[in-house]
């Protein structure tokens, strides 16, 4: 996430370093920190003007950056953030998800940033996708009618991918579940991570679901929103939005059926959520605007729910 994902053959920028370099009229990428020699060498090659460090406090003291991206593994992030903020607090801290796997450490990370008045952006990247924000606007417009259910389909690995699915579900509905159940799927456990199906009811009455599609090799991340008037489907791994309006059936009395799908939105293959989050971070620094689509509190909410799912999975029963 820091830089090396851009070595994969994607058309869009898919790393923090790539986004900083792409926004060179706004940002100057001054330094990077990594303990791995191979990563340091790759970063030097890509960013020859940036300094490379093994110690984050040394980097903060020497460069006093306005914006810092934290792309380390989640364990130990809270301690790292505390060291950085105590050394020289940046204006904005961008943290990869999850904030922390330990609930108390997660809360401490938020407390440290709030106390130092550091703007905390959390990179659940689908919140920074124009497509998902477009879908949310369609929902809010009322054109779908009453929202009856929202279903997110995603591969296994509860924290790696399921965290995105849960976070997106809460974002689209805009509420927190008042009751939920989960089903453990042991056959789909992978890399030490569990897999579960999740179903809930929101205070509005909307049903929410996160359904595990299978192993990660089959990359499926789709969303289905059912309203009283129409169905909105996000397909092809989150790259296209289709609308299917309901009309009275001529064959089945008292029922409505879907009309032919209308393609409403297609993602530009070069769109980068990493560039979007950095553009919002720059806006925060320069204009002090509330441009955060996902702050620490929102991240904490969805990650605490993931903790409850993990607890239910370990106990082998529904919550």
MARVEXVO-98588 format. One record per residue (C-alpha): x, y, z; chain. Coordinates in steps of 0.25 Angstrom, whole numbers, padded with zeros to 4 digits. Example, Ala and Ser with C-alpha at 12.3 -4.5 7.8 and 13.67 -1.06 7.14 Angstrom:
<rs>
@u = 0049 | v = -0018 | w = 0031 | margu = A;
@u = 0055 | v = -0004 | w = 0029 | margu = A;
</rs>
This chain:
<rs>
@u = 0000 | v = 0000 | w = 0000 | margu = A;
@u = 0012 | v = 0009 | w = 0003 | margu = A;
@u = 0018 | v = 0008 | w = -0011 | margu = A;
@u = 0020 | v = -0006 | w = -0017 | margu = A;
@u = 0005 | v = -0009 | w = -0021 | margu = A;
@u = 0008 | v = 0000 | w = -0033 | margu = A;
@u = 0018 | v = -0011 | w = -0038 | margu = A;
@u = 0005 | v = -0019 | w = -0041 | margu = A;
@u = 0000 | v = -0017 | w = -0055 | margu = A;
@u = -0012 | v = -0008 | w = -0052 | margu = A;
@u = -0016 | v = 0004 | w = -0060 | margu = A;
@u = -0019 | v = 0013 | w = -0048 | margu = A;
@u = -0010 | v = 0018 | w = -0037 | margu = A;
@u = -0011 | v = 0008 | w = -0025 | margu = A;
@u = -0002 | v = 0013 | w = -0015 | margu = A;
@u = 0001 | v = 0025 | w = -0006 | margu = A;
@u = 0014 | v = 0028 | w = -0012 | margu = A;
@u = 0008 | v = 0027 | w = -0026 | margu = A;
@u = -0003 | v = 0037 | w = -0022 | margu = A;
@u = 0007 | v = 0047 | w = -0016 | margu = A;
@u = 0016 | v = 0047 | w = -0028 | margu = A;
@u = 0003 | v = 0048 | w = -0037 | margu = A;
@u = -0001 | v = 0061 | w = -0029 | margu = A;
@u = 0013 | v = 0068 | w = -0030 | margu = A;
@u = 0006 | v = 0081 | w = -0032 | margu = A;
@u = 0001 | v = 0080 | w = -0018 | margu = A;
@u = 0011 | v = 0070 | w = -0011 | margu = A;
@u = 0025 | v = 0069 | w = -0009 | margu = A;
@u = 0029 | v = 0054 | w = -0005 | margu = A;
@u = 0040 | v = 0057 | w = 0004 | margu = A;
@u = 0043 | v = 0044 | w = 0011 | margu = A;
@u = 0039 | v = 0029 | w = 0014 | margu = A;
@u = 0041 | v = 0020 | w = 0025 | margu = A;
@u = 0043 | v = 0005 | w = 0024 | margu = A;
@u = 0050 | v = -0006 | w = 0032 | margu = A;
@u = 0052 | v = -0015 | w = 0020 | margu = A;
@u = 0064 | v = -0013 | w = 0011 | margu = A;
@u = 0057 | v = -0018 | w = -0002 | margu = A;
@u = 0046 | v = -0008 | w = 0001 | margu = A;
@u = 0056 | v = 0003 | w = 0003 | margu = A;
@u = 0063 | v = 0000 | w = -0010 | margu = A;
@u = 0050 | v = 0000 | w = -0018 | margu = A;
@u = 0046 | v = 0013 | w = -0012 | margu = A;
@u = 0059 | v = 0020 | w = -0015 | margu = A;
@u = 0058 | v = 0016 | w = -0029 | margu = A;
@u = 0044 | v = 0021 | w = -0030 | margu = A;
@u = 0046 | v = 0034 | w = -0022 | margu = A;
@u = 0060 | v = 0038 | w = -0024 | margu = A;
@u = 0058 | v = 0052 | w = -0018 | margu = A;
@u = 0052 | v = 0046 | w = -0005 | margu = A;
@u = 0060 | v = 0042 | w = 0008 | margu = A;
@u = 0059 | v = 0028 | w = 0013 | margu = A;
@u = 0059 | v = 0025 | w = 0028 | margu = A;
@u = 0058 | v = 0013 | w = 0037 | margu = A;
@u = 0052 | v = 0022 | w = 0049 | margu = A;
@u = 0039 | v = 0029 | w = 0047 | margu = A;
@u = 0042 | v = 0039 | w = 0059 | margu = A;
@u = 0056 | v = 0043 | w = 0052 | margu = A;
@u = 0048 | v = 0045 | w = 0039 | margu = A;
@u = 0037 | v = 0054 | w = 0046 | margu = A;
@u = 0048 | v = 0062 | w = 0053 | margu = A;
@u = 0056 | v = 0065 | w = 0041 | margu = A;
@u = 0045 | v = 0068 | w = 0031 | margu = A;
@u = 0032 | v = 0072 | w = 0039 | margu = A;
@u = 0023 | v = 0067 | w = 0028 | margu = A;
@u = 0009 | v = 0073 | w = 0027 | margu = A;
@u = 0003 | v = 0059 | w = 0023 | margu = A;
@u = 0007 | v = 0045 | w = 0027 | margu = A;
@u = 0003 | v = 0032 | w = 0022 | margu = A;
@u = 0003 | v = 0020 | w = 0031 | margu = A;
@u = 0004 | v = 0007 | w = 0023 | margu = A;
@u = 0010 | v = -0003 | w = 0033 | margu = A;
@u = 0003 | v = -0016 | w = 0037 | margu = A;
@u = -0008 | v = -0012 | w = 0047 | margu = A;
@u = -0002 | v = -0018 | w = 0059 | margu = A;
@u = 0006 | v = -0007 | w = 0066 | margu = A;
@u = 0001 | v = 0004 | w = 0058 | margu = A;
@u = -0005 | v = 0011 | w = 0071 | margu = A;
@u = 0009 | v = 0012 | w = 0077 | margu = A;
@u = 0015 | v = 0017 | w = 0064 | margu = A;
@u = 0005 | v = 0028 | w = 0063 | margu = A;
@u = 0007 | v = 0032 | w = 0077 | margu = A;
@u = 0022 | v = 0033 | w = 0075 | margu = A;
@u = 0020 | v = 0041 | w = 0062 | margu = A;
@u = 0010 | v = 0051 | w = 0068 | margu = A;
@u = 0018 | v = 0053 | w = 0080 | margu = A;
@u = 0030 | v = 0056 | w = 0072 | margu = A;
@u = 0024 | v = 0066 | w = 0062 | margu = A;
@u = 0009 | v = 0065 | w = 0059 | margu = A;
@u = 0005 | v = 0066 | w = 0045 | margu = A;
@u = -0007 | v = 0073 | w = 0040 | margu = A;
@u = -0013 | v = 0060 | w = 0034 | margu = A;
@u = -0010 | v = 0045 | w = 0037 | margu = A;
@u = -0015 | v = 0036 | w = 0026 | margu = A;
@u = -0016 | v = 0022 | w = 0032 | margu = A;
@u = -0018 | v = 0009 | w = 0025 | margu = A;
@u = -0029 | v = 0000 | w = 0030 | margu = A;
@u = -0031 | v = -0006 | w = 0040 | margu = A;
@u = -0027 | v = 0004 | w = 0050 | margu = A;
@u = -0022 | v = -0007 | w = 0059 | margu = A;
@u = -0027 | v = -0021 | w = 0062 | margu = A;
@u = -0027 | v = -0019 | w = 0077 | margu = A;
@u = -0039 | v = -0010 | w = 0082 | margu = A;
@u = -0032 | v = -0003 | w = 0093 | margu = A;
@u = -0020 | v = 0001 | w = 0084 | margu = A;
@u = -0030 | v = 0005 | w = 0073 | margu = A;
@u = -0037 | v = 0015 | w = 0083 | margu = A;
@u = -0023 | v = 0020 | w = 0087 | margu = A;
@u = -0019 | v = 0023 | w = 0073 | margu = A;
@u = -0032 | v = 0032 | w = 0072 | margu = A;
@u = -0029 | v = 0038 | w = 0085 | margu = A;
@u = -0015 | v = 0042 | w = 0081 | margu = A;
@u = -0019 | v = 0049 | w = 0068 | margu = A;
@u = -0031 | v = 0056 | w = 0075 | margu = A;
@u = -0023 | v = 0061 | w = 0086 | margu = A;
@u = -0012 | v = 0067 | w = 0076 | margu = A;
@u = -0023 | v = 0072 | w = 0067 | margu = A;
@u = -0018 | v = 0063 | w = 0055 | margu = A;
@u = -0028 | v = 0060 | w = 0044 | margu = A;
@u = -0029 | v = 0045 | w = 0043 | margu = A;
@u = -0033 | v = 0039 | w = 0030 | margu = A;
@u = -0035 | v = 0024 | w = 0029 | margu = A;
@u = -0033 | v = 0018 | w = 0015 | margu = A;
@u = -0045 | v = 0009 | w = 0014 | margu = A;
@u = -0043 | v = 0012 | w = -0001 | margu = A;
@u = -0057 | v = 0010 | w = -0006 | margu = A;
@u = -0062 | v = 0022 | w = 0002 | margu = A;
@u = -0053 | v = 0030 | w = -0007 | margu = A;
@u = -0058 | v = 0023 | w = -0020 | margu = A;
@u = -0067 | v = 0032 | w = -0029 | margu = A;
@u = -0075 | v = 0020 | w = -0032 | margu = A;
@u = -0080 | v = 0017 | w = -0018 | margu = A;
@u = -0082 | v = 0031 | w = -0015 | margu = A;
@u = -0091 | v = 0032 | w = -0028 | margu = A;
@u = -0099 | v = 0020 | w = -0023 | margu = A;
@u = -0101 | v = 0026 | w = -0009 | margu = A;
@u = -0106 | v = 0039 | w = -0016 | margu = A;
@u = -0116 | v = 0030 | w = -0024 | margu = A;
@u = -0121 | v = 0024 | w = -0012 | margu = A;
@u = -0123 | v = 0037 | w = -0005 | margu = A;
@u = -0130 | v = 0043 | w = -0017 | margu = A;
@u = -0142 | v = 0034 | w = -0014 | margu = A;
@u = -0143 | v = 0029 | w = -0028 | margu = A;
@u = -0141 | v = 0015 | w = -0023 | margu = A;
@u = -0153 | v = 0017 | w = -0014 | margu = A;
@u = -0152 | v = 0011 | w = 0001 | margu = A;
@u = -0138 | v = 0004 | w = 0002 | margu = A;
@u = -0142 | v = -0010 | w = 0006 | margu = A;
@u = -0129 | v = -0017 | w = 0006 | margu = A;
@u = -0114 | v = -0015 | w = 0003 | margu = A;
@u = -0105 | v = -0027 | w = 0000 | margu = A;
@u = -0090 | v = -0027 | w = -0001 | margu = A;
@u = -0084 | v = -0039 | w = -0007 | margu = A;
@u = -0069 | v = -0041 | w = -0005 | margu = A;
@u = -0058 | v = -0052 | w = -0004 | margu = A;
@u = -0053 | v = -0059 | w = 0009 | margu = A;
@u = -0044 | v = -0053 | w = 0019 | margu = A;
@u = -0052 | v = -0045 | w = 0029 | margu = A;
@u = -0042 | v = -0034 | w = 0033 | margu = A;
@u = -0035 | v = -0033 | w = 0019 | margu = A;
@u = -0047 | v = -0032 | w = 0011 | margu = A;
@u = -0059 | v = -0034 | w = 0020 | margu = A;
@u = -0055 | v = -0021 | w = 0027 | margu = A;
@u = -0057 | v = -0013 | w = 0014 | margu = A;
@u = -0071 | v = -0020 | w = 0012 | margu = A;
@u = -0076 | v = -0017 | w = 0026 | margu = A;
@u = -0070 | v = -0003 | w = 0025 | margu = A;
@u = -0077 | v = 0000 | w = 0012 | margu = A;
@u = -0090 | v = -0006 | w = 0016 | margu = A;
@u = -0091 | v = 0004 | w = 0028 | margu = A;
@u = -0087 | v = 0015 | w = 0019 | margu = A;
@u = -0098 | v = 0012 | w = 0009 | margu = A;
@u = -0109 | v = 0011 | w = 0019 | margu = A;
@u = -0104 | v = 0022 | w = 0028 | margu = A;
@u = -0108 | v = 0014 | w = 0041 | margu = A;
@u = -0103 | v = 0004 | w = 0051 | margu = A;
@u = -0110 | v = -0009 | w = 0052 | margu = A;
@u = -0119 | v = -0011 | w = 0063 | margu = A;
@u = -0119 | v = -0026 | w = 0062 | margu = A;
@u = -0110 | v = -0036 | w = 0055 | margu = A;
@u = -0106 | v = -0051 | w = 0053 | margu = A;
@u = -0094 | v = -0057 | w = 0047 | margu = A;
@u = -0091 | v = -0071 | w = 0041 | margu = A;
@u = -0077 | v = -0077 | w = 0042 | margu = A;
@u = -0072 | v = -0083 | w = 0029 | margu = A;
@u = -0060 | v = -0091 | w = 0033 | margu = A;
@u = -0058 | v = -0097 | w = 0019 | margu = A;
@u = -0054 | v = -0083 | w = 0014 | margu = A;
@u = -0044 | v = -0080 | w = 0025 | margu = A;
@u = -0031 | v = -0075 | w = 0019 | margu = A;
@u = -0017 | v = -0069 | w = 0024 | margu = A;
@u = -0022 | v = -0070 | w = 0038 | margu = A;
@u = -0034 | v = -0061 | w = 0036 | margu = A;
@u = -0049 | v = -0066 | w = 0038 | margu = A;
@u = -0060 | v = -0065 | w = 0028 | margu = A;
@u = -0074 | v = -0062 | w = 0032 | margu = A;
@u = -0088 | v = -0058 | w = 0026 | margu = A;
@u = -0094 | v = -0046 | w = 0032 | margu = A;
@u = -0109 | v = -0042 | w = 0033 | margu = A;
@u = -0114 | v = -0030 | w = 0040 | margu = A;
@u = -0126 | v = -0021 | w = 0042 | margu = A;
@u = -0124 | v = -0006 | w = 0042 | margu = A;
@u = -0133 | v = 0004 | w = 0051 | margu = A;
@u = -0140 | v = 0009 | w = 0038 | margu = A;
@u = -0144 | v = -0006 | w = 0035 | margu = A;
@u = -0134 | v = -0008 | w = 0024 | margu = A;
@u = -0128 | v = -0022 | w = 0023 | margu = A;
@u = -0113 | v = -0022 | w = 0022 | margu = A;
@u = -0105 | v = -0034 | w = 0017 | margu = A;
@u = -0090 | v = -0037 | w = 0015 | margu = A;
@u = -0089 | v = -0051 | w = 0007 | margu = A;
@u = -0076 | v = -0058 | w = 0005 | margu = A;
@u = -0075 | v = -0062 | w = -0009 | margu = A;
@u = -0063 | v = -0072 | w = -0008 | margu = A;
@u = -0048 | v = -0071 | w = -0008 | margu = A;
@u = -0040 | v = -0059 | w = -0012 | margu = A;
@u = -0035 | v = -0064 | w = -0025 | margu = A;
@u = -0049 | v = -0061 | w = -0031 | margu = A;
@u = -0049 | v = -0046 | w = -0028 | margu = A;
@u = -0064 | v = -0043 | w = -0027 | margu = A;
@u = -0068 | v = -0030 | w = -0020 | margu = A;
@u = -0083 | v = -0026 | w = -0024 | margu = A;
@u = -0094 | v = -0019 | w = -0017 | margu = A;
@u = -0109 | v = -0020 | w = -0019 | margu = A;
@u = -0118 | v = -0010 | w = -0014 | margu = A;
@u = -0133 | v = -0013 | w = -0014 | margu = A;
@u = -0143 | v = -0002 | w = -0013 | margu = A;
@u = -0158 | v = -0002 | w = -0014 | margu = A;
@u = -0158 | v = 0004 | w = -0028 | margu = A;
@u = -0145 | v = -0001 | w = -0034 | margu = A;
@u = -0132 | v = -0009 | w = -0032 | margu = A;
@u = -0118 | v = -0003 | w = -0033 | margu = A;
@u = -0107 | v = -0013 | w = -0035 | margu = A;
@u = -0092 | v = -0010 | w = -0035 | margu = A;
@u = -0085 | v = -0021 | w = -0043 | margu = A;
@u = -0072 | v = -0025 | w = -0049 | margu = A;
@u = -0064 | v = -0023 | w = -0036 | margu = A;
@u = -0069 | v = -0009 | w = -0034 | margu = A;
@u = -0067 | v = -0003 | w = -0048 | margu = A;
@u = -0082 | v = -0002 | w = -0053 | margu = A;
@u = -0095 | v = 0002 | w = -0048 | margu = A;
@u = -0108 | v = -0003 | w = -0054 | margu = A;
@u = -0122 | v = 0001 | w = -0051 | margu = A;
@u = -0134 | v = -0008 | w = -0053 | margu = A;
@u = -0147 | v = -0002 | w = -0051 | margu = A;
@u = -0159 | v = -0010 | w = -0047 | margu = A;
@u = -0172 | v = -0011 | w = -0055 | margu = A;
@u = -0185 | v = -0018 | w = -0053 | margu = A;
@u = -0184 | v = -0032 | w = -0059 | margu = A;
@u = -0194 | v = -0036 | w = -0070 | margu = A;
@u = -0192 | v = -0051 | w = -0066 | margu = A;
@u = -0193 | v = -0051 | w = -0051 | margu = A;
@u = -0204 | v = -0043 | w = -0045 | margu = A;
@u = -0201 | v = -0035 | w = -0033 | margu = A;
@u = -0186 | v = -0035 | w = -0036 | margu = A;
@u = -0175 | v = -0026 | w = -0042 | margu = A;
@u = -0163 | v = -0030 | w = -0050 | margu = A;
@u = -0150 | v = -0024 | w = -0054 | margu = A;
@u = -0149 | v = -0016 | w = -0067 | margu = A;
@u = -0136 | v = -0017 | w = -0076 | margu = A;
@u = -0124 | v = -0012 | w = -0068 | margu = A;
@u = -0120 | v = 0003 | w = -0071 | margu = A;
@u = -0105 | v = 0005 | w = -0070 | margu = A;
@u = -0104 | v = 0018 | w = -0061 | margu = A;
@u = -0089 | v = 0019 | w = -0058 | margu = A;
@u = -0076 | v = 0013 | w = -0062 | margu = A;
@u = -0063 | v = 0015 | w = -0054 | margu = A;
@u = -0051 | v = 0022 | w = -0062 | margu = A;
@u = -0040 | v = 0011 | w = -0062 | margu = A;
@u = -0030 | v = 0022 | w = -0058 | margu = A;
@u = -0038 | v = 0027 | w = -0046 | margu = A;
@u = -0030 | v = 0025 | w = -0033 | margu = A;
@u = -0036 | v = 0025 | w = -0019 | margu = A;
@u = -0022 | v = 0028 | w = -0014 | margu = A;
@u = -0021 | v = 0041 | w = -0021 | margu = A;
@u = -0035 | v = 0045 | w = -0016 | margu = A;
@u = -0032 | v = 0043 | w = -0002 | margu = A;
@u = -0019 | v = 0051 | w = -0003 | margu = A;
@u = -0027 | v = 0062 | w = -0010 | margu = A;
@u = -0036 | v = 0063 | w = 0002 | margu = A;
@u = -0024 | v = 0062 | w = 0011 | margu = A;
@u = -0018 | v = 0074 | w = 0004 | margu = A;
@u = -0032 | v = 0082 | w = 0005 | margu = A;
@u = -0032 | v = 0079 | w = 0020 | margu = A;
@u = -0018 | v = 0085 | w = 0021 | margu = A;
@u = -0020 | v = 0097 | w = 0013 | margu = A;
@u = -0034 | v = 0100 | w = 0015 | margu = A;
@u = -0037 | v = 0093 | w = 0028 | margu = A;
@u = -0050 | v = 0088 | w = 0022 | margu = A;
@u = -0057 | v = 0075 | w = 0027 | margu = A;
@u = -0054 | v = 0067 | w = 0015 | margu = A;
@u = -0053 | v = 0054 | w = 0022 | margu = A;
@u = -0061 | v = 0043 | w = 0016 | margu = A;
@u = -0056 | v = 0033 | w = 0027 | margu = A;
@u = -0051 | v = 0038 | w = 0040 | margu = A;
@u = -0046 | v = 0030 | w = 0052 | margu = A;
@u = -0059 | v = 0030 | w = 0059 | margu = A;
@u = -0066 | v = 0023 | w = 0046 | margu = A;
@u = -0054 | v = 0013 | w = 0045 | margu = A;
@u = -0055 | v = 0010 | w = 0060 | margu = A;
@u = -0070 | v = 0007 | w = 0058 | margu = A;
@u = -0069 | v = -0003 | w = 0047 | margu = A;
@u = -0056 | v = -0009 | w = 0053 | margu = A;
@u = -0063 | v = -0011 | w = 0067 | margu = A;
@u = -0074 | v = -0019 | w = 0059 | margu = A;
@u = -0063 | v = -0027 | w = 0053 | margu = A;
@u = -0058 | v = -0030 | w = 0067 | margu = A;
@u = -0072 | v = -0035 | w = 0071 | margu = A;
@u = -0073 | v = -0044 | w = 0058 | margu = A;
@u = -0059 | v = -0050 | w = 0062 | margu = A;
@u = -0064 | v = -0053 | w = 0076 | margu = A;
@u = -0077 | v = -0059 | w = 0071 | margu = A;
@u = -0069 | v = -0068 | w = 0061 | margu = A;
@u = -0059 | v = -0072 | w = 0073 | margu = A;
@u = -0071 | v = -0076 | w = 0082 | margu = A;
@u = -0078 | v = -0084 | w = 0070 | margu = A;
@u = -0091 | v = -0077 | w = 0072 | margu = A;
@u = -0099 | v = -0066 | w = 0067 | margu = A;
@u = -0100 | v = -0052 | w = 0073 | margu = A;
</rs>
